[in-house]
Amino acid sequence: MASKFLQSIHVPHLKNTQDSRPGRLTDVKTVTIPMSMHIGAPAKPVVKAGDHVKIGQLIGEPGGFVSAPVHASVSGTVKRIDDIRLSNGGTCQAVTIESDGLLEFDEHLAPPVITDFDSFIQAVRDSGAVGLGGAGFPTSVKLKVDPARVEYMLVNGAECEPYITSDTHTMVDNPYRIYAGLTALKRFYPDAHIIIGIENNKTTAIGIMRRYTDHVDKCDVCELPASYPQGGEKVLIYNTTGRIVPEGKLPIDVGCIVLNATTLSFIGKYLMTGQPLTTKCITVDGSAVKEPKNVIAFIGTSVRDVAEFAGGLKEEPKKVLYGGPMMGLSMPDMDQPVLKNTNALLFMGEADAVLPEPTACIRCGRCLDACPLKLMPTEMEHACENRDIERLKKLKVNLCMECGSCAYVCPAKRNLVESHKLAKQLLREAGVR
């Protein structure tokens, strides 16, 4: 394991729900399930308005190799299939199901029959698994590599963003599912060294994971400093293995695969039950919500319904986020649905939502010190403003993981992350990848 760690910052933990056992939100009238809840090609609807569906039934088939199937999360009647606007500004088809209140499972669901590596990968694909920590990359695509290339299988349990505790509760409440997932990984990647990375302030999760894995060969629980962005993929790889993912390369190029702890837990559950991805444990918090809590909600449940389940709102939220305050996406309205990769919903009151106006850069260098990848945020901002493609390439702006550390420490409150996103778009338009 790495003997030293990448640069990081300390943000308020605000883990208000760390002692909140997840409650189940089951009383929903309708769910709206997007066909694009993953990186890659959207799924293609295989149902039509008027069809009756049950929980776990396939309603969207993968639209390509980098894609994932989508399943009904409630039983009921398909009311419509139309386009919806996503938080990233794009649109995709979505299937709206009116629940019959019976919550009946598809009678054809059964644990998958796995005989070899290919059938394991197919099972993971059929399950609908994607990166459940927020990234949403189809898990079967990530795992479909020559097992001989995999030297490290890293389980990301860092959960370093403020507020969010859903991954931690998965490790504490469902360790047997993670163990089932680990057993499958050991079977099909026998030479891989498994490392479960958890921040050292999550002592209960660390203890439970160690009890469940202490007899598993080549499997360690690594205590990581409680700092941000400890859960960033490249940061986690370096901090646990000492390896650096080069620009334009993937973790597998340095012998690593990284899986979110909740993703691994779900895979373990699917291998035992055959029930595909239809629910998600999410943290509901923020200054505008009355009762912060962890919630297990059907995928497709409206954010408004989740807020009501958390006791309603104390004030009109000025910003509602998918995910945490550092890397989360702001949503246009509260009719947005819970997605596969939703790990938190934050409802922010005016005091927390309104950002200060940026002022001129004072050349203090704090952003350079804060960047875990040792980039030059202010120089990238200037190059973006000047649309200097060659300069952006030299500054390696595509390495930026948009963690927000630079903007967080900036005394001038510069919109650095927004600038870096625009810079990447400039490079894409110029044909630079």
ABEGO torsion letter per residue (X at the ends): XBABBBBBBBBBAGBAAAABBBBBBABBABBBBBABABBEBBBBBABBBGBBBBBGBBABBBAEABBBBBBBABBEBBABBBBBBBAAGBBBBBBBBBBAGAGBBBAABBBBBBABAAAAAAAAAAAGBBBAAGAGBBAAAAABBBAAABABBBBBAAGABBGBAAAAAAAAABAAAAAAAAAAAAAABAABBBBBBBBAABAAAAAAAAAAAAABBGBBBBBBBBBOBAABAAAAAAAAAGBBBBBGBBAAAAGBBBBBAAAAAAAAAAAAAGBBBABBBBBBBEAABABBBBBBBBBGBBAAAAAAAAGEBABBBABBBBEBAAABBBBABAABBBBAABABBBBBBAAAABBBBBBBBAGAGAAAAABAAGBBAAAAAAAAAAGBAAAAAAAGAAABAGAGAAAAABAAGBBAAAAAAAAAAAAAAAGBX
